[in-house]
Amino acid sequence: MDRRDIRQDQVTAEGADVDKWVHSTCNLCSVGCGTDIAVKDDKIVGIRGINEHSINKGRLDPKAKYQWIPNNSEDRVLTPLIRNSAGELEPASWDEAMELVVRKSKQALKEKGGDGVSIYSTGQGFLEDYYTIGKIGRAGLKTHLLDANTRLCTATTEWCLIESFGSDGVPASFDDVDKADTIMLFGHNPAETGTVLWDRILTRKKATGKPYLIVVDPRKTPTAEEADLHLDLKPGTNLALLNCIQEQLIEHNWIDPDFIQNHTIQFDSLQKELENWSIDKASSITGLPADKINLAAEKLGKTNTLVSTTLQGAFQSSDATASCVAINNIHLMRGLIGKEGCGPLHMAGQPSSSANRTVGGVGTYPANRNPNNPTHIKEIAELWNVREEDLEIGPNKDIIKQIELIEKGQIQFFWNIHTNPLVSLPNKGRARKALEKVFLVVQDPFLTETSEVADVILPPAMWGEKEGTMENADRTINLLRKAVEPPEGVKSDFEILVDYANRMGFQDKEGNPLIGYNTPEEAFEEWKRVSEGRPSDMTGMTYERLEKENGIRWPCTKENPEGKTRLYEDFHFPTETEYCQSFGKNTFTGRPLSKEEFKEMDPDGKAMFQVTRYGGPSEAPQSEYPFWLNTGRLVWHWHTRTKTGRMPEMEEKAPQVFVEINEEDARHLSIREGDQVRIVSPRGKVEVPAKVGNKMNKGEVFVPFHYGNFEGEQTPNEMTMDEVDPLSHQPVLKHASCRLEKVG
């Protein structure tokens, strides 16, 4: 039962007499809180939570309360900019900028083909923007180089769900958090990354004693401080712990044989692989006491209901997809999926990264279709009225692979939308050298570090200045109405994309414009037709309903207009060969499986146990670099601070980067609170002040990743690895080796 009282958080400019409140949704984390935007004299002057919205019941994250302030920043870019022959950015008209973008696009297509052009987008855009990017990319540019910064935050969610259940789509929802006897937060720190969700969990726990909280995190985070059981394992050992837990469930018969027999395949293969695991083995690898591991296994084995969440601590670590698959395996062993209070709830980091996956703007195919299934290619071709051969473009290539292709001279044109890769990508030095080689378009309301190497800047509208929908982490589609017009000279992302497609002359096979819609709502209506009959079916939704009902979860059809609280309640999974989103990959190497290999497994509506073989971290502390380096988020900031760095209330809470060091390590190195410390990895170095305490285990340090976007700031990603998970291709940002040197 949801025990939260309504608590309407509201912040407005001092003395503001609000003219009207306009329906919207928070545009920061992936929880998807309902908001109203305050407008006075056609200017955004504040925000409040929507009391009737089930996600937040009026509550707002600290950052969310001030997200309207950057809209009114004096340093917004209000006209396109073009870099001149002297290397300086100078103002240009939209015609001048777009004509240059089109000319360079056509040149790259002529000289390199579709693989000469990349679009790298965002997790904070709108579903209608992503759908348009996918259509332009697939049927217009004919490229398979579509990716987004969702690669850094949510790609592992997609692939662990495909591997286990045949399709993307998180099985559980936030409603299940209110029912679960046990919640396992694995590499997920909602006290800082999703405060409204965390408040929802803690409110119930303080009232009822439930849920029992298991927190898996190397750091003593604010979330871990509230845990009933905190498993502070060594970095890079997630899968060792999970393999042991799986083995213990089987050994003690804490499993559901009937569910396994009737609704899953490949359990025997997994069981055989797990025979080599024991609590002692896991303890030696993870550094956890045996009694803690035993207690975790017992709690997970005996609980009647279980929700498991994951985030970057799982996604950006070694064995990322395999670890999340292991969590799926635990739910399947126990039969704790498709039931109230049960299921994996693999999270997303950004407010609409899930929508980018769903509609095909980030390397996926629209509506969970399989790019290796000719039937699905034919469906999209018919829906878009284009030739099938124009869509047969091969496998998608992720951003790290694209950096390699730039280095080889393959990619000539790179369009960067609402993200700041020269701060957020790992191994920053390598990324910068690559982006300096291409024709770089940056679409952002502010000048960022990535803008420093851009050839063209396109200024887009911000939150509250445009209309569209977003998908949060539990499949809820929310509507954001336009509250005010954007500043003069600024266009919405949607308008920029449609204008680009028209200027490029993209057409369907009958000579009509490829992009046949003119408004976001028209785009949503076309998308609904594309989604029909697929796992993410949204044919029962309308803008009017989304606003009136404060969001609806997919699938939402005319037959099931209320949407689905949780997936797989009938224990049927989308694993039929002709229906599944992918034929999967080898869980060890990442090699894509053929249709024949998938068909031989014959899941046919059953979930798939996958063998989870522990590999461990590829880089570990050594004599020259004796410390583990971990990176992560703070409650006060989001992404690279392009927006939160312009919120004085947030900036004053955490104005600069720092390094957290264990007290014993600090004593050994004669480092005190506030001392300047040089952190050196095999790839780069930074100098930052020290925070000394007991949040870190000995031999481990933590640096928040938000910094590096403003002049003179240190960038933690100077030091991180660009190694990726073999299945999701998500970078391993959570652990690298380093050494510490006291400066001066």
N, C-alpha and C positions, 0 to 999 in steps of 0.2 A: 504494500500500500504506500502511495506517495504521501508522506507526512509533511511536506513543505507548506507553510503558510504563504499567502501572497505578500511579497515585499517589493514594492515598486521602487527600483532605483531610478533616480532622475538627476540629470545635471544640465543646467542651462547657463548661458552667459549671464553675468551679473546684471541685474536690472532688466533682463529681457522680458518683454510682454509678448508671449507667443501668439502669433496669428493663427497657426494651424499645426496639427500633428499629422504626419504622413506615415503610413504603414511601411515597415521595412524589416530587415534582418541584420544582425551584427555581421560585420565583414572582417572579423579577425579569426579566432580559432574555429575548430570544426564542430563545436557543440551546436551552433545554429540557433541562438537565442532570438526571440521575437523582439523587435524594437519599434518605437515610434520616433520619427525625426521631427524636431522642433524647428519651425520656420517663422522668421520675422522679417518683413520687408524683403521677401524673396532671397533670404540668406539663411543658411543653416546655423542655428544658435543653440542647439542642445539635443538631448536624447533622453528617452525613458524606456524602461522595459515594459513589455506588454503583459498585463496581469493574466489574461486569458490564454497565453501561449503555454502549452503543456511542457515545453522544453525547459523554460526558465521561470515561469510564474512571476514575471516582473524583475527578476534578478539580472544583474549585468556584471561581467568581469571588470576588474579595475581599468584595464586598457579600453574596454568598450565604452566606458563612460565618457571618454575624451576623444573618441575616434573622429568626431566631427571637427575638431580643432584644425587638423592639417588641411581640410578643405579651404580654410580661410588664410592659409600661410602666404606670406608675402613673396616667398621664393618659388611659388609654383611656376612651371613652364606654361606660358600662355600663347605661344606661337611655335610652329615648327622651326627647327634649327638645322642648318646644313653646314658641315665642316668645309671651309674654303681651302684654297691652295696653300694658304699660310698656316694651315692646321688649326684654325680657330672656328668655333661655332658661331654662326651669324643667323639672324632671323630670316625666315623665308615664308612665302605664302603656302597654303595647302596645295595648290596646284603645282608649284615648283617642287615641293617636297615629294608629293605622290608621283609626279612624273619621273623624278630621279629614282624613286623606289621601284617603279614599274620598269624603267629602262635597265636598271641593274639586275632585276629579277629575270627579265627576258634574256639578258646577256648570259647569266649563269645557266639558265635552262638550255640555251643554244650551245654553250661550250661544254657543259657537264651533264646535261639532262636533268631529270627530276632530282637526282641525288646531289645536285649542285646547290640546292636551296633547302634551308632548314627554318622551321618555326619553333621557337622555344618559348612556351607560354607560362602560365601561372596556376596557382591554386586559389586565387582570390577573385577570379573573373566570374562571369555568369554562364550558365548552361548554354544559352543562346549564342554566346561568343564562341564557346568551345565547339559547338555543333558546326558553326560556320567555318571555324579553322579546319575542322576535320574534312568538311566538304571541299573547301578550297584546296587543302593539301592533297587529298586523295584524288579527286576528280578534276581539279584544275591544274595544280603544279605536278601531279603524279609523282609525289615524293613519299618516301617512307621515313623521312627525317622529321617527324613530329614528336616533340617531347616537351616536358614542362618541369618546373621545380617541384612538381608532385613526385618526380623521380627521387627527390631527396627526402620525401616525407611519407609517401603512401604506396609506392610501387610494390612493396612486399605484401601489403594487404591484398592487393589484386592477385598476386601469384600464389599466395598460400591458399586463398579461397578457390582458385581455379584448380590447383593440384588436389585439393580434398573433395570439392563439391562440383567441379565441372564448370563453374561460372563465378564471376565476381558478384559481390553483393553480400554485405555483412549479415550473418544469420540472426543475431540478437539485436535488441534495440535498447534505448535508455529506459523504457518501461520495465524491462527485465531486471535492471539494476535495483528497482524498487521491490522485487520479489525474491531475489537470490539469497539463499542462506550463506553462501560463500562467494566472495569476489576475489579473483587473483589479478592483481595489477602488475603486469610483467613488463618491466622497462617503461612504465607509464607513470608519470608524476602529475596527476590532474590538479593537485594543490597549486601548481604553477602553470600548467598548460591548459587547464579547463576548469576554472574555479567554480563555475556554476554547476557543472556535473559533480565536482567534489563536494560542494555544499549539499547537493541532493543525497549523496551517499552518507555523509557525516550526520545530517539531520536525522535520517532514519536510524543510524547506528546509535546515536545518543538517546533516542527515544525508546528503542527496542532491544539494543544489544546486537542486532544484526545489521549488516552481514559480518561474518568472520572475514577479516581482511588479511590476505597474503600479499606482501609487496616484495617484488624481486627487483633489486637495484643495488649496484655497488656503493652508491652514496646514501647517506642518511638524509634523505630529502624530507621536506615537510610532509609529504605523503607517507613516507616510511615511518615517521615519528608517530603516526596514528595507527600503525599496523599491529595486528595481533601476532603476526609472524613476519619478521623482516629477514629476507634471505639476501645478505650482502655479499654475493658471490664475486669471484675475480672477473675482471673484464674478459669478454670473449668466450666465456664458458657456459653460456645459456643452455646450449643443446646438451651438454654433459649432464646438467641438472635435470632437464626434461626427459632425457633418455632413461635416467635412473628412476624417475617418477613413473614413467610408463611401465618399466620393468616391475616396479613394486606393485602397481595396480594389478598386473597379471599374476604375480607371485602370490598375492594375498586374495586373489579372486574378487577384487573390488571392481568387477566389470559386469556388463550386461550381455550375457551370451546370446539371448534371443535377438536383441537389437543388432548385435554384430552379425549373426547368422542371416537375418532377414533383410538388412538394410545397408550392408557394407561388403566390400571385397578386399582381399589382400591382407587380411589380419594375420594369417599364418606366416607370411614373409616378414612382417614386422616383428612378430613374436620371436622368430628365429634370430633376427638381428639383435634383439634386446637381451638375449641370453647372456651376453658377455658383460652386462652392466650389473653393478652392485652399489650399495650405499657407500662402501669403503672406497671404491674406485671413483665415484662421483665426488666424494669428500676430498680426496687427494687432488683432484683436478680443479674443483671450484673453490677450495679453501673453506667450505662450509662445514661446521661440525656435523657428524653423522646423525646426532639426535634431531637437529633442525631439519635435515632432509627427510628423515623418517616421519617427523611430525607433519611436514608438508604433504608427503605422499598419503598419510593416513587421513588428513583433513580432506584432500581432494578425492580420496577413494570412498569416503563414507558420507560426504555431503549429499543431501537430497536434491539440491539445486545449485547450479554453478554458472557464473558469468566470468569469462576471462577477457581482460582487455590487454592490448599491446600498443606500444607507440615506439618512438625512436630508439629507446634502449634495446628493443628487440630488432627493429627494422634496420638500424644503422650499425649493427654488430655483425661479427662473423657468423656464418651458418644462419643467416637471417630468415630466409624463407623456410628452411628446414626446421628452425625453432618454432616458427608460427604454425607450420604443419604439425609439429609434435603437439602443440596445444590443441589443434583440431582433433588429432588422434585421441587425446585424453577425453575430449567430449564425446567422441564416437564410441570409445571403449565403455564409457559409463552410460551411453544412451541419453546424455544430457544436451540435447539439441532439439529445436523445434517444439520445446515445451516452455511453459511460463517460468520465468526466472532462470532460463538456461541458454547457453550458447556462447560461441566465440564472438567478441565484440572488438575486432581489430580496428583500431581508431585511424583517423586521418589527422594531419597536422593543421592544414589550412581550411578555410571556411567552405571551399567548393572544389577541392581537389577530387572528391568522389565524383562530382558531375563531369569533370574532364575525362575520367576513365569511362564513365557510363556512356557518354555521347560520342566518344571517339576523337577527341582533340589531342590526345597524348600518346598516340601510337597504338591504341586499341581500335577496334572496329565498332561502328555505332550499334548500341543496344546489345552488347555482349555477343556480337557475331564473331565467327571464326574466320580469320583471313586465309586460312589454309583449307577451307571447305568451299568448293566451287558453288554449292547451292547457296551459301551465304553471300558470296560475291555476286551471284546472279540477282539475289533479292535486292541488294543495295543498288546495283545497276538499274534495275527496273524502278525502284523507288526514286532514284535521282535522274532517271531517263538518260543514262550515259552508257557507253559501251563497256561490256564486261572486261575487255582486255585493258582498259584504262585503269582498272582497279587492282589488277594482279601485280602488285608492286613488291612482294616479298616481305620479309620480316622487318619489323621496326628496329631502328638503332637508337640507343639511349644517348644521353648527353655526353657521357664519358667517351663512348665510342665516337661520337661526333667530333669531340676534341681531337681524337686521333685522325679522323678523316680530314679535318682542317689542316692538321700538320702535314698530311700527305698531299695536300693541294686539291682534294676532291670537292669540298664545300667552298663555294665562293660567296654566297649570300646568306646571312644569318639574321633572322628577325626575332628580337628579344622583347617579349611583352610582359610588363608588370612584374619583373623580377630582376634581381641584381646578382648575376652569377659570379662577378668578380669579388664578391664577398661571401656568397653562399656555397660556391663549388669547392670541393676539396683541392688541395695542391694548387693554391691560387696562382702561383708563379707560372705554372704550366698553362693554366686556363687563360691568363692574360696574354701570354705570347701567342696563343692560338687565335683569340678574338681580334688581336691586332692585325691578323693576316686577311680577314674577310671584310666584305662590305657589310657593316654592322648597322642595323636599324634598332633603335631603342625606343620603345613605346612606354612612357612613364610620366607621371605628373611632376616629378622632381628630377633634378640632375643627381645621378648616383655615381658610384665609382665606375660602374660599367659605362656610363655616359662619357667618361674620359677618353674612351677609345672608339666612340660611336661616330659614324659618318652622317647619320640623320637622327634627329630626335622628333618623335611625334607625341604631342601632349594630349593624353586622353582625359575624359571625365572621370570623376571619382565617385565613391559611394555617396548615395543621395542625389546624384546628378544624372542618373540613368536608370533604366528599368530592365528587369530580368529576374531570373530565378537562380537559386543555388541549392546544392544538395549537401546536407551535413553528413556527419559520420555514421548516422544510423538510418540512412536512406530517406530522410525527410526532405521533401522539396519545399522550399520557402520562397515567397515572392518578395521582391524589393521594388517598391514604387519609386518613381522619380519625385523627389521633394522640391528641387529647385532646378533651374536651367544651369548648365555648366557656364563657367566664365566665357566671355566672348573670345573667339579664336580657338576654343577647345571643342573636340568632338568625342563622342563615346567610342569605345572599342568596336562596338557593333557597326557604327557608321563608317569607321575607318576600314574595317574588313570588307563590308559590302562595296564601298567605293573602290577599294583595291581590286576586288574581283571584277567589277565592271570595267575598270581601266585596263585590266589585263585581257579583257575580251573573252573570259571563260564562258563557254556555252555548253548546253546539253547536246545530245545527238541530233536534235531537230533545229538547232541554231538559236534557241531561246537562251536568255541569260542563265547561267548555272545557278546563281543565287536569285531565286525568283520571289523572294519575300523582301519586305522593306521595313518591317518593324520587328522588335523582339518577340512580341506576341504572335505574329505570323510565323516567325521561325520556330517558336515553341509548338505551334499547331502542326507544322511540317514534321518536326521531330516526333511528335506523338504518333503520327502515321508510321514513321520508321521504327518506333519502339513496339508496335503492335505485335503481340504473340511472342515476344521475347521476355527474358527474365525481368528486365527493367521496364516493363510495359507501363506507360503513363497515359493511356488513352482516356482514362476516366477523370483526368485532371483538367481544370481550366484556371486561368488567372483569377477569375472571380472566386472560385472555390478555394484556391490556395490562400487568398487574402481573408476570406470569410472564416475559414476553418483553421487558420494559423498553421498551415503546412500539412502535407499528406505524405505518407511513406509509399514508395513503390514496392511491389507492383500495385497499380491502381487502375482497374479496368471498369468498363461499364457494368460488368457482372459483379465486380467487387469494388464499388466506388469508395469504400472507406480506407482502402490500402491495407497493407499487411504489417502488423506489429512485429512479427518475426517470420522468418522464412522456414520452410521445410517442416511445417506442422503435420503434414501428411507423410513425412519421412521419405518423400520422393525427391530425388536430387537431379539437377539438369545435366546428367552425364550420358545421355543417349548420344551415340556417335554423330548423328546428323543434327543434333541440337546444341551440343556443348560449345562453350566459348573457345576452347582450345583443346588440342590433343595432348597438351601437357608437355612437360620437360623431364629429362632425367634429373632426379633430385640431387645428384652428386655433381654432375658436370654442367648441367644447364642445357644439354643438347635437346633441341625440340624433337618430340616423338612424332612419328608418321601416323597417318590415319590408320594404317594397317596395324601398327603396334598398339594403338589405343583400342581399336576394335577387338584385338586379340584379348585384351584385359576384360572386355565385355561388361562394363559397369552397368549399363542399361537402367539408369534411374537409381543406382545405389551410390553411396558415398565411397570414397577411395582412401583406405589406409595407405600411407606412404612410409617406406623405410626411411628413417632419419639417422644418418651416419655422421658422427661427430668429426669435424675437421679441425676446429679450433682456430685461433687467430694466426694469420700469416706473419704478423710482426709482433714481437714481444720484447719486453725490456731486456737489455743486455748490458755489458760492462760500460760501453760508451753512452748508452741511453737507458739508464736504470729505472725510469719511472713509466707508469702507464699514464697516457694523456686521454682524458675524457672531455667531451664538449656537450653542451646542452643549453636549455632555455631558462630564462628568468620570468617570473610572473609579470614584471613591469614592461617587458618588451616583446616584440613580435618580429620574426624574420630578421631582416638586416636594419631595422629601425628607420626605414625610409619614412614611415608614418609616426611610429611611437617616439622617434627621436625629435619629432616636432610637437610633441605633447609635453609642455613644461612639467605637468604633474607627474608624468612617468619618468622623464629624463632626470629629474632631481632625485628620484629614488635609486637610480643606477646609472650614473652619468658616464662611467668608464669601465672598460674591461678589467678583469682581475684574475688571479689564480688562487684557487682554494688548495691549501696544503695541510696535511696531517701535522698535528702538534709535534710529534716525535721526529718526523722528517725535518720540520722547520728548526727544531733545536739542533739537530745534527748538522745542519747547513748554516747555523747562526742567522736564520731568517726570522725577523719579527714582523708583527702586523704592520702593514703599510710599506715595508721595504720593497724597493724595486727589484724584480726578479727577471732574469733572462731565461726563457724557455726555449730549448733548442731541440729540434727533431731532425731526422735525416733529410727533411725537405726544406726547412726554413726555421725562422726564429722570431720571437716577439719579446718585448720588455714590458712588463705589467706589474702593478703593485700586488702584494701578497695579502691574502686573507688566511689567517691561521686558526684552526679549530679542530673539531672532532667529527666533521661531516664526511671526511674522506678516510678510507683505510690507508694504512701505511703503504708507501710505494705507489700511491695513486694521486693524481692531481686533476682538477676540473677547471675548465675555462668556458665561460658563456660565449656562444657563437655570434651574438647579435652585432658585434662591433666591427668597424672597418669602413663604414660608409661615409664618414665625415672626416674632414681634413685632419691629418695628424694621428688618426686612430690606428691602433694595432689590430691586425686581422688574424684571428685564431686559425683560419684555414690556410695560412702560410705553412702550417705544420702538418695538416691531416693528409691521410692517404687517399689516392684515387682508385684503390682496389674496389671492386664491386661484387655483390652477391651473384653467384652464377645463374640464378633463376630470375630474380627481380631486377638485377643490374642496379640495385640501390647502393650508393657508396658506403663504405665502412668508415663512418665518421666518428664512431664512438670509442675507438681505441687505436692508439699509435704509441710508439716509444718516444721518450724524450729525456732530457736532463735539465736540471735546474742550476742556475748560477746566480749568486747574489751580485747585484750590480753596485760597484763603488765600495 
